Amino acid sequence: MNDTVTDSAPPQPTRLPRLWPGWLIVVIQLIVLIISVSPTIDNFTRFLCMFMGPLACSVLFLGWLLLASRMAVGRRLLLALTPIVLALIVSLIVHPSMNIALLFYGAPMFMLAIVLVLQLTRHRKKPTAGNLGVVFACLLIAAGFTPSRVDGWTGDYLPEFAWRWSPRPEDKLLQAAELSAAELDESWQVGTAAWPSFRGPTLNSQATIQTVTPLDWQKTSPKVTWQIPIGPGWSSFAFASGRLFTQEQRGDEEWITCYDADTGEYIWHHANETRFTEAVSGAGPRATPTLAGEFLYAMGASGHVTCLKAKTGSLVWQRNLSSEFNARVPMWGFSSSPLVIDNVVIVYAGAPNDAGLVAFDRSTGEVVWKVGLNTEDPSGAEAMNYSSVQPITIDGKRMIVFGDRTELMALEPADGSVLWRYTPTDWAGPAMCQPQQIGPNALIVALGDGDGVARLEIARGDGDWVIKEKWSSRKLRPSFNDFVYHDGHLYGFNQHIFTSIDAETGELNWRGGRYGFGQVLLLPELAQLIVAAEDGRVVLLAAQPDELMELGQLEPLDGKTWNHPIVANDQLFHRNAQAAFAMPLN
């Protein structure tokens, strides 16, 4: 009898998951996140990384899981579907403001959790532990988004988290007792407005003070005279004869409001039934009212152009850019503060049919002229603009200047006829800030949203205008935070870092003030600067080109502060989206 020997095949080695592509994608996503919060990178690239980075990396990650991870088909499907299903479920449960955060931060966290758990359980013979670990980790991540909300984003594109059920400042304001108006002073007149419009009487953030005494807040710290709650919005103040005028959001109404400058007491308001809000900046109007004669002109975030009597707040006329001109509301809302010049009120509309800029008769609201702008970007999407029209005078000729996507243009205020057009070499418009005249023929122009500045020299030639670009610099890169000029030098924000450059050469003087995306105000007689920091601090600086010198800091406001401060009657008036205050300079 022969014994039969059967040779059994050797056991096949278990194929380990291929994890290096997953780790590579996670590293790429981390780099993209770092770029999105790095103000040294231009804002367009940051914004693109912020939105498109998580989407692109998620697609690559799913492609790796399903096609190249070298795992069993059932396991691939489980690991791919787990974060997708959980994200869909959580998106229905979380506060609506968290859905963007779920994309920006949830997707990268899901990807990291999956590759990390697979790495830790890679050598297990059975995949059960790894599968359960991934599901549990993704559940924890998803659950972590439910108790929070996002109240907005900083200039560095960082979310402002709050507990989901905690009241917002606006909620507290709406729940407070109804405002009681002060007795209307029938003898009040506008007179000569000390601060009639956005960025002051010369529209360049320079404040004339009466008491010419150098300030030193390290020795003498001024005290807040009054502080009041206020509705959200990024408007600044206009000031005349002891009254402050601003704009704010109150629930479903957009208010144009008047306050007593001595006490902060409410005097009157005009309400438009509209509410503009978006995820980054929050709710409320963006522009600042303009005083001219006995009237107040305001632009709402949804496109309401309103003329009121400054004494009483009664309506004179109103136009709606969206319904009447087919103007699309910009992503961040209409932000153009009205320019009143001669008999017209000029605002940015960005509408088709040659209604990019619109001039209204200041008395009747009738259209006086319209000018078309280039509002198409290369992708075909409608471009947006957040700056205001700026008046300048060159060679004795008064004109207004404004920049669209492709060029800077100068117009005749009376009829809107084009005087000249020019595109700076590094133009990446539209700019967020107005051009600023610094000499008889010199103009500093912001090149775009955090793209730098250029100096233009403008002169009247033989029957035409001649524009030459003296220099272009990325040493000063304002976004929506402005800059000022003093004694041959520029002072402002290189994104979130306060900076000074030489106005003759564009070269850097110094850089170093860490005040976030704030605003700046010049006191020329004192050669001093008041910086309104993004976090609510107010910082006093010396306006000198040799070094950054702080002369004191105050903390009168809490929370994100993007509003421009003003100085009138030797007092500082300032606000953010939840409070306003007055403070003497000394």
C-alpha positions as CSV (number, residue, x, y, z in Angstrom):
1,M,0.0,0.0,0.0
2,N,1.5,3.3,-1.1
3,D,1.1,6.3,1.1
4,T,-0.1,9.4,-0.8
5,V,1.6,12.6,0.2
6,T,-0.3,15.8,-0.6
7,D,1.7,19.0,-0.7
8,S,-0.3,22.0,0.6
9,A,0.4,25.4,-0.9
10,P,2.3,27.8,1.4
11,P,0.1,30.5,3.0
12,Q,0.0,33.8,1.1
13,P,1.3,36.8,2.9
14,T,-1.3,39.4,3.9
15,R,-1.1,42.5,1.7
16,L,-0.7,45.6,3.8
17,P,-2.6,48.7,3.0
18,R,-0.7,51.2,0.9
19,L,-0.7,54.3,3.1
20,W,2.0,56.7,1.7
21,P,-0.4,58.3,-0.8
22,G,-2.9,59.0,2.0
23,W,-0.1,60.6,4.1
24,L,1.0,62.7,1.1
25,I,-2.5,64.0,0.6
26,V,-2.8,64.9,4.3
27,V,0.6,66.8,4.2
28,I,-0.6,68.7,1.1
29,Q,-3.8,69.6,2.9
30,L,-1.8,70.8,5.8
31,I,0.3,73.0,3.5
32,V,-2.9,74.4,1.9
33,L,-4.3,75.2,5.3
34,I,-1.2,77.1,6.3
35,I,-1.2,79.1,3.1
36,S,-4.9,80.0,3.6
37,V,-4.1,81.7,7.0
38,S,-0.8,83.3,5.9
39,P,-1.2,87.0,5.2
40,T,2.2,87.1,3.5
41,I,0.4,85.3,0.6
42,D,-1.8,87.3,-1.7
43,N,-5.5,87.2,-0.7
44,F,-6.8,85.6,-3.9
45,T,-4.4,82.6,-3.4
46,R,-5.4,82.4,0.2
47,F,-9.1,82.5,-0.5
48,L,-8.7,79.9,-3.3
49,C,-6.8,77.6,-0.9
50,M,-9.4,78.1,1.8
51,F,-12.3,77.0,-0.4
52,M,-10.8,74.7,-3.0
53,G,-8.1,73.0,-1.0
54,P,-10.3,70.8,1.1
55,L,-12.5,69.9,-1.9
56,A,-9.6,69.0,-4.1
57,C,-7.8,67.0,-1.3
58,S,-11.0,65.2,-0.4
59,V,-11.4,64.1,-4.0
60,L,-7.8,62.9,-4.1
61,F,-8.2,61.1,-0.8
62,L,-11.3,59.3,-1.9
63,G,-9.6,58.3,-5.1
64,W,-6.7,56.8,-3.1
65,L,-9.0,55.0,-0.8
66,L,-11.2,53.5,-3.5
67,L,-8.6,52.8,-6.2
68,A,-5.0,52.6,-4.8
69,S,-5.2,51.7,-1.1
70,R,-4.7,48.0,-1.7
71,M,-7.5,47.0,0.7
72,A,-10.4,44.7,0.3
73,V,-13.3,46.3,-1.6
74,G,-15.7,46.2,1.3
75,R,-13.2,47.9,3.6
76,R,-12.6,50.6,1.0
77,L,-16.2,51.4,0.7
78,L,-16.7,51.5,4.5
79,L,-13.8,53.9,5.1
80,A,-14.8,56.1,2.2
81,L,-18.5,56.3,3.1
82,T,-18.1,56.7,6.9
83,P,-16.9,60.4,6.8
84,I,-19.2,61.3,3.9
85,V,-22.3,59.9,5.7
86,L,-21.3,61.5,9.0
87,A,-20.6,64.8,7.4
88,L,-24.0,64.8,5.7
89,I,-25.8,63.9,9.0
90,V,-23.9,66.5,11.0
91,S,-24.5,69.2,8.4
92,L,-28.2,68.8,9.2
93,I,-27.6,69.1,13.0
94,V,-24.9,71.7,13.4
95,H,-25.5,75.4,13.5
96,P,-25.7,76.7,9.9
97,S,-22.6,78.8,10.4
98,M,-20.6,75.6,11.1
99,N,-21.1,74.0,7.6
100,I,-18.2,76.1,6.2
101,A,-16.0,75.1,9.1
102,L,-17.0,71.5,8.6
103,L,-15.6,71.7,5.1
104,F,-12.5,73.7,5.9
105,Y,-11.5,71.8,9.1
106,G,-13.7,68.7,9.2
107,A,-12.5,67.2,5.9
108,P,-8.8,67.5,6.8
109,M,-9.5,66.0,10.3
110,F,-11.4,63.1,8.8
111,M,-8.5,62.4,6.4
112,L,-5.9,62.6,9.2
113,A,-8.0,60.3,11.4
114,I,-8.3,57.7,8.7
115,V,-4.7,57.4,7.8
116,L,-3.5,57.6,11.4
117,V,-5.8,54.8,12.5
118,L,-4.8,52.7,9.5
119,Q,-1.1,53.3,10.3
120,L,-1.6,52.2,13.9
121,T,-3.5,49.1,13.0
122,R,-1.6,48.3,9.8
123,H,-0.1,45.0,11.0
124,R,-3.2,43.6,12.5
125,K,-4.2,40.3,10.8
126,K,-7.9,41.3,10.9
127,P,-9.1,44.7,9.8
128,T,-11.9,44.9,12.4
129,A,-9.9,47.0,14.9
130,G,-8.9,49.4,12.2
131,N,-12.4,49.7,10.8
132,L,-13.9,50.3,14.3
133,G,-11.1,52.8,15.1
134,V,-11.9,54.8,12.0
135,V,-15.6,54.9,12.6
136,F,-15.1,55.9,16.3
137,A,-12.6,58.6,15.4
138,C,-14.9,60.1,12.7
139,L,-17.8,60.0,15.1
140,L,-15.8,62.0,17.7
141,I,-14.8,64.6,15.0
142,A,-18.3,65.0,13.8
143,A,-19.7,65.3,17.3
144,G,-17.1,68.0,18.1
145,F,-18.7,70.4,15.6
146,T,-22.2,70.3,17.1
147,P,-21.9,72.5,20.2
148,S,-20.3,75.4,18.4
149,R,-21.1,78.2,16.0
150,V,-18.9,80.6,13.9
151,D,-19.7,84.3,14.4
152,G,-17.4,85.4,11.7
153,W,-13.8,85.2,10.5
154,T,-10.8,87.4,11.2
155,G,-8.7,89.1,8.5
156,D,-6.3,86.2,8.8
157,Y,-9.2,83.8,7.8
158,L,-9.4,82.3,11.2
159,P,-12.9,81.4,12.5
160,E,-14.4,83.1,15.5
161,F,-15.9,80.2,17.4
162,A,-18.6,80.6,20.1
163,W,-20.8,78.2,22.1
164,R,-23.8,77.5,19.9
165,W,-26.5,78.5,22.5
166,S,-24.7,81.6,23.9
167,P,-26.4,84.8,23.0
168,R,-24.8,87.1,20.4
169,P,-24.3,90.8,21.2
170,E,-27.0,91.6,18.7
171,D,-29.4,89.2,20.5
172,K,-28.8,91.0,23.7
173,L,-29.4,94.3,22.0
174,L,-32.7,93.2,20.5
175,Q,-33.8,91.8,23.9
176,A,-33.0,95.1,25.7
177,A,-35.6,97.7,26.4
178,E,-36.8,99.7,23.4
179,L,-34.7,102.8,22.7
180,S,-36.0,106.0,24.1
181,A,-35.2,109.0,21.9
182,A,-33.7,112.1,23.4
183,E,-35.8,115.2,23.0
184,L,-35.3,116.6,19.6
185,D,-33.5,120.0,19.6
186,E,-35.3,122.0,17.0
187,S,-32.6,124.7,17.0
188,W,-29.9,122.2,15.9
189,Q,-28.1,122.9,12.7
190,V,-25.5,120.9,10.8
191,G,-23.1,123.8,10.5
192,T,-19.6,123.0,9.3
193,A,-19.2,119.3,9.8
194,A,-15.9,118.5,11.5
195,W,-16.0,114.9,10.1
196,P,-18.6,114.8,7.3
197,S,-17.8,111.5,5.6
198,F,-15.8,108.3,5.4
199,R,-12.1,109.0,6.3
200,G,-12.8,112.6,7.2
201,P,-13.2,116.0,5.5
202,T,-10.3,115.4,3.1
203,L,-11.1,111.6,2.7
204,N,-7.6,110.6,3.7
205,S,-7.9,109.8,7.5
206,Q,-6.2,113.0,8.7
207,A,-7.7,114.6,11.8
208,T,-7.2,118.3,12.7
209,I,-7.1,118.8,16.4
210,Q,-7.5,122.0,18.3
211,T,-5.3,121.3,21.3
212,V,-1.8,120.9,19.8
213,T,-0.2,118.9,22.7
214,P,1.8,115.8,22.0
215,L,0.0,112.7,23.4
216,D,1.7,110.1,25.6
217,W,-0.7,107.5,26.8
218,Q,2.0,105.8,28.7
219,K,2.1,108.7,31.1
220,T,-1.5,109.9,30.9
221,S,-4.1,107.3,29.9
222,P,-7.4,108.9,28.7
223,K,-10.6,107.5,30.0
224,V,-13.7,106.5,28.1
225,T,-16.4,109.2,28.4
226,W,-19.3,106.9,27.4
227,Q,-19.8,103.5,25.9
228,I,-23.0,102.1,24.4
229,P,-24.1,98.9,22.7
230,I,-24.7,99.1,19.0
231,G,-25.9,96.9,16.2
232,P,-23.5,95.0,13.9
233,G,-22.0,96.7,10.9
234,W,-18.6,98.0,9.7
235,S,-19.6,101.7,9.2
236,S,-17.6,104.5,10.7
237,F,-19.1,107.7,12.0
238,A,-19.8,111.1,10.5
239,F,-19.8,114.0,12.9
240,A,-21.3,117.5,13.0
241,S,-22.3,119.9,15.7
242,G,-22.3,117.4,18.5
243,R,-24.0,114.6,16.7
244,L,-22.8,111.3,15.4
245,F,-24.2,109.4,12.4
246,T,-23.6,105.8,11.6
247,Q,-25.3,102.6,10.2
248,E,-26.1,99.4,12.0
249,Q,-28.2,96.2,11.8
250,R,-31.1,95.7,14.2
251,G,-32.7,92.3,13.5
252,D,-34.3,92.5,10.1
253,E,-33.9,96.2,9.8
254,E,-30.9,98.2,8.6
255,W,-30.7,101.4,10.6
256,I,-29.2,104.8,9.8
257,T,-28.7,106.2,13.3
258,C,-28.0,109.5,15.0
259,Y,-26.5,109.7,18.5
260,D,-25.6,112.5,20.8
261,A,-21.8,112.9,20.7
262,D,-21.5,114.2,24.3
263,T,-23.5,111.4,26.0
264,G,-24.0,108.6,23.5
265,E,-27.7,109.0,23.8
266,Y,-29.9,107.8,20.9
267,I,-31.6,110.7,19.0
268,W,-33.3,109.1,15.9
269,H,-33.1,106.3,13.3
270,H,-34.4,105.5,9.9
271,A,-35.0,101.8,9.2
272,N,-34.9,99.9,5.9
273,E,-36.5,96.5,6.0
274,T,-33.5,94.5,4.8
275,R,-30.7,92.3,6.3
276,F,-27.5,91.5,4.6
277,T,-25.2,88.9,6.2
278,E,-22.5,86.6,5.1
279,A,-20.3,84.0,6.8
280,V,-17.0,86.0,7.0
281,S,-17.9,89.5,8.0
282,G,-21.3,88.9,9.6
283,A,-24.4,91.1,9.4
284,G,-24.9,94.8,8.8
285,P,-24.1,97.7,6.6
286,R,-20.5,98.3,5.5
287,A,-20.5,102.0,4.2
288,T,-20.3,105.2,6.2
289,P,-22.9,108.0,5.9
290,T,-22.0,111.3,4.3
291,L,-23.2,114.7,5.5
292,A,-23.7,117.5,3.0
293,G,-25.6,120.7,3.9
294,E,-28.7,119.7,5.8
295,F,-28.8,116.2,4.5
296,L,-27.3,112.8,5.2
297,Y,-26.6,110.3,2.5
298,A,-26.1,106.6,3.1
299,M,-25.5,103.4,1.2
300,G,-26.9,100.1,2.6
301,A,-25.3,96.7,2.3
302,S,-28.1,95.5,0.1
303,G,-28.0,98.5,-2.2
304,H,-30.4,101.1,-0.7
305,V,-29.1,104.6,-1.4
306,T,-30.9,106.9,1.1
307,C,-31.1,110.7,1.6
308,L,-32.4,111.9,5.0
309,K,-32.8,115.2,6.8
310,A,-29.9,115.2,9.2
311,K,-31.9,117.0,11.9
312,T,-34.8,114.6,12.1
313,G,-33.9,111.5,10.1
314,S,-37.0,112.0,7.9
315,L,-36.8,110.5,4.4
316,V,-36.1,112.8,1.4
317,W,-35.5,110.2,-1.3
318,Q,-34.3,106.6,-1.8
319,R,-33.1,104.5,-4.6
320,N,-32.6,100.7,-4.7
321,L,-29.6,99.6,-6.8
322,S,-30.7,96.0,-7.0
323,S,-34.3,96.4,-8.1
324,E,-33.9,99.6,-10.2
325,F,-30.5,98.9,-11.9
326,N,-30.3,95.2,-11.8
327,A,-27.2,95.4,-9.7
328,R,-26.0,92.3,-8.1
329,V,-25.2,92.5,-4.3
330,P,-21.5,92.0,-3.9
331,M,-20.2,89.0,-2.0
332,W,-19.3,91.1,1.0
333,G,-22.2,93.6,0.5
334,F,-22.3,97.1,-1.0
335,S,-19.5,99.0,0.7
336,S,-19.1,102.2,-1.3
337,S,-19.5,105.3,0.9
338,P,-21.4,108.0,-1.0
339,L,-19.3,110.9,-2.4
340,V,-21.2,114.2,-2.5
341,I,-19.5,116.6,-4.8
342,D,-21.2,119.7,-6.3
343,N,-24.8,118.7,-7.0
344,V,-24.4,114.9,-7.3
345,V,-24.1,111.9,-5.0
346,I,-21.8,109.2,-6.5
347,V,-21.8,105.5,-5.5
348,Y,-20.5,102.2,-6.9
349,A,-23.4,100.1,-8.3
350,G,-21.5,97.5,-10.4
351,A,-24.6,97.1,-12.5
352,P,-24.9,96.2,-16.2
353,N,-26.1,98.7,-18.9
354,D,-23.3,101.2,-18.2
355,A,-24.3,101.6,-14.5
356,G,-21.0,100.8,-12.9
357,L,-20.9,104.2,-11.2
358,V,-24.1,106.1,-10.7
359,A,-24.4,109.8,-9.9
360,F,-27.8,111.0,-8.4
361,D,-29.0,114.5,-8.0
362,R,-28.4,115.2,-4.4
363,S,-31.8,117.0,-4.0
364,T,-34.1,114.7,-5.9
365,G,-32.4,111.4,-6.3
366,E,-32.8,111.5,-10.1
367,V,-30.0,109.9,-12.1
368,V,-27.6,112.5,-13.5
369,W,-25.1,110.2,-15.2
370,K,-24.0,106.6,-15.3
371,V,-20.6,105.1,-16.3
372,G,-19.9,101.5,-17.2
373,L,-17.1,99.6,-15.5
374,N,-15.3,96.4,-16.4
375,T,-17.1,94.0,-14.1
376,E,-16.1,90.7,-15.7
377,D,-13.1,88.7,-14.4
378,P,-11.3,86.1,-16.6
379,S,-13.5,83.3,-15.3
380,G,-16.6,85.0,-16.5
381,A,-17.9,85.7,-12.9
382,E,-19.0,89.2,-12.0
383,A,-16.3,91.1,-10.3
384,M,-17.0,93.0,-7.1
385,N,-15.7,96.3,-5.8
386,Y,-15.5,97.5,-2.2
387,S,-13.8,100.9,-2.5
388,S,-15.3,104.4,-2.8
389,V,-15.0,107.2,-5.3
390,Q,-12.2,109.6,-4.5
391,P,-11.9,113.3,-5.5
392,I,-8.5,114.7,-6.4
393,T,-7.1,117.9,-8.0
394,I,-4.3,117.6,-10.6
395,D,-2.8,120.7,-12.2
396,G,-5.8,122.7,-11.0
397,K,-8.3,120.3,-12.6
398,R,-10.7,118.7,-10.1
399,M,-11.7,115.1,-11.0
400,I,-12.8,111.8,-9.3
401,V,-10.8,108.6,-9.6
402,F,-12.0,105.0,-9.2
403,G,-10.5,101.6,-10.1
404,D,-12.3,98.6,-11.6
405,R,-10.9,95.2,-12.5
406,T,-8.7,96.3,-15.4
407,E,-7.8,100.0,-14.8
408,L,-7.9,103.2,-12.9
409,M,-10.0,105.9,-14.4
410,A,-10.5,109.6,-13.8
411,L,-13.9,111.2,-14.5
412,E,-15.4,114.6,-14.7
413,P,-17.7,114.9,-11.6
414,A,-20.4,116.9,-13.5
415,D,-21.2,114.5,-16.3
416,G,-19.1,111.3,-15.8
417,S,-17.0,111.8,-18.9
418,V,-13.7,110.0,-18.8
419,L,-10.6,112.2,-18.5
420,W,-8.0,109.5,-18.5
421,R,-7.5,105.8,-18.0
422,Y,-4.4,104.0,-16.8
423,T,-3.5,100.4,-15.8
424,P,-0.5,100.2,-13.3
425,T,2.0,97.5,-14.1
426,D,1.0,95.3,-11.2
427,W,-2.7,96.1,-11.2
428,A,-4.7,93.3,-9.7
429,G,-7.8,95.4,-9.1
430,P,-10.3,96.2,-8.1
431,A,-8.7,97.8,-5.1
432,M,-10.3,97.7,-1.7
433,C,-9.0,101.2,-0.8
434,Q,-9.3,104.6,-2.5
435,P,-6.3,106.2,-4.2
436,Q,-4.7,108.9,-2.1
437,Q,-3.2,112.1,-3.4
438,I,0.1,113.0,-1.7
439,G,1.3,115.9,-3.8
440,P,0.2,118.3,-6.6
441,N,0.8,115.6,-9.2
442,A,1.4,112.4,-7.1
443,L,-1.1,109.7,-6.4
444,I,-0.7,106.5,-4.3
445,V,-2.9,103.7,-5.7
446,A,-3.6,100.3,-4.0
447,L,-3.1,97.6,-6.6
448,G,-5.8,95.2,-5.4
449,D,-6.7,93.2,-2.3
450,G,-3.4,92.9,-0.5
451,D,-1.4,93.2,-3.7
452,G,0.7,96.3,-2.9
453,V,0.8,100.0,-3.9
454,A,2.1,102.1,-6.7
455,R,3.0,105.8,-7.1
456,L,1.7,107.6,-10.2
457,E,2.8,110.9,-11.5
458,I,0.1,112.7,-13.4
459,A,0.3,115.8,-15.5
460,R,-1.6,117.6,-18.2
461,G,0.1,117.2,-21.6
462,D,-0.6,118.8,-24.9
463,G,-4.4,118.2,-25.0
464,D,-4.1,115.0,-23.1
465,W,-3.1,113.6,-19.7
466,V,0.2,111.9,-19.1
467,I,0.5,109.3,-16.4
468,K,3.8,107.7,-15.4
469,E,4.4,105.0,-12.8
470,K,7.3,106.1,-10.5
471,W,7.4,102.9,-8.5
472,S,5.5,99.8,-7.5
473,S,5.9,98.1,-4.1
474,R,4.7,95.1,-2.2
475,K,6.3,96.4,1.0
476,L,2.9,97.9,1.9
477,R,-0.1,95.7,0.9
478,P,-3.4,97.1,2.2
479,S,-6.5,95.0,1.9
480,F,-9.6,96.7,3.4
481,N,-7.3,98.3,6.0
482,D,-6.1,101.7,4.8
483,F,-2.9,103.8,4.9
484,V,-2.0,107.4,5.5
485,Y,0.6,109.8,4.2
486,H,2.8,112.1,6.4
487,D,5.9,114.1,5.6
488,G,7.2,112.0,2.7
489,H,6.3,108.6,4.1
490,L,3.3,106.1,4.1
491,Y,2.1,104.4,7.2
492,G,-0.4,101.5,7.1
493,F,-0.9,97.8,7.0
494,N,1.1,95.3,5.1
495,Q,-1.8,92.9,5.5
496,H,-1.8,92.3,9.3
497,I,1.6,93.9,10.1
498,F,1.8,97.7,10.6
499,T,4.4,99.2,8.2
500,S,6.1,102.4,7.0
501,I,7.5,102.9,3.5
502,D,9.3,105.8,1.8
503,A,6.8,107.6,-0.5
504,E,9.5,108.7,-2.8
505,T,11.0,105.3,-3.5
506,G,8.6,102.7,-2.2
507,E,11.3,101.2,0.0
508,L,10.7,99.8,3.4
509,N,11.3,102.0,6.5
510,W,10.2,99.6,9.1
511,R,7.7,96.8,9.8
512,G,6.6,95.3,13.1
513,G,3.3,96.4,14.6
514,R,1.2,93.3,15.2
515,Y,-2.3,94.9,15.2
516,G,-4.2,92.5,12.9
517,F,-6.3,93.8,10.1
518,G,-7.0,97.2,11.7
519,Q,-7.3,100.8,10.6
520,V,-5.1,104.0,11.0
521,L,-5.8,107.7,11.6
522,L,-3.2,110.5,11.3
523,L,-2.8,113.5,13.7
524,P,-0.6,115.6,11.4
525,E,0.0,118.5,13.8
526,L,1.4,116.0,16.4
527,A,3.1,113.7,13.9
528,Q,1.3,110.8,15.6
529,L,-0.9,107.9,14.5
530,I,-3.9,106.3,16.2
531,V,-4.1,102.6,15.2
532,A,-7.4,100.8,15.7
533,A,-6.3,97.2,16.1
534,E,-8.4,94.3,14.8
535,D,-8.8,92.9,18.4
536,G,-10.3,96.2,19.7
537,R,-7.1,97.8,21.1
538,V,-6.3,101.4,20.3
539,V,-2.6,102.1,19.9
540,L,-0.8,105.5,19.8
541,L,2.3,105.6,17.6
542,A,4.8,108.2,16.5
543,A,4.6,109.0,12.8
544,Q,8.3,108.7,12.2
545,P,10.2,106.8,9.5
546,D,13.3,105.6,11.5
547,E,11.6,103.2,13.9
548,L,8.3,101.9,15.2
549,M,7.6,103.7,18.5
550,E,4.5,103.0,20.6
551,L,3.3,105.7,22.9
552,G,0.6,103.6,24.7
553,Q,-2.2,101.2,24.2
554,L,-5.8,101.1,25.4
555,E,-8.4,98.4,25.3
556,P,-11.8,100.1,25.0
557,L,-13.5,97.4,22.8
558,D,-13.9,93.7,22.8
559,G,-14.1,91.6,19.7
560,K,-13.3,92.0,16.0
561,T,-13.0,95.7,15.0
562,W,-12.7,96.7,11.4
563,N,-14.3,100.1,11.6
564,H,-12.4,103.3,10.9
565,P,-12.0,105.6,14.0
566,I,-12.6,109.4,13.8
567,V,-11.4,112.4,15.7
568,A,-13.6,115.5,16.2
569,N,-13.5,118.2,18.8
570,D,-10.4,116.6,20.2
571,Q,-12.3,113.4,21.0
572,L,-11.8,109.9,19.6
573,F,-15.0,108.2,18.5
574,H,-14.8,104.6,17.6
575,R,-17.0,101.5,17.3
576,N,-17.2,97.9,16.1
577,A,-20.0,95.5,15.5
578,Q,-21.2,95.5,19.1
579,A,-20.2,98.7,21.0
580,A,-19.3,102.4,20.4
581,F,-17.4,104.8,22.7
582,A,-16.1,108.3,23.0
583,M,-12.8,109.3,24.6
584,P,-10.9,112.6,24.9
585,L,-7.4,112.4,23.4
586,N,-5.8,113.8,26.5
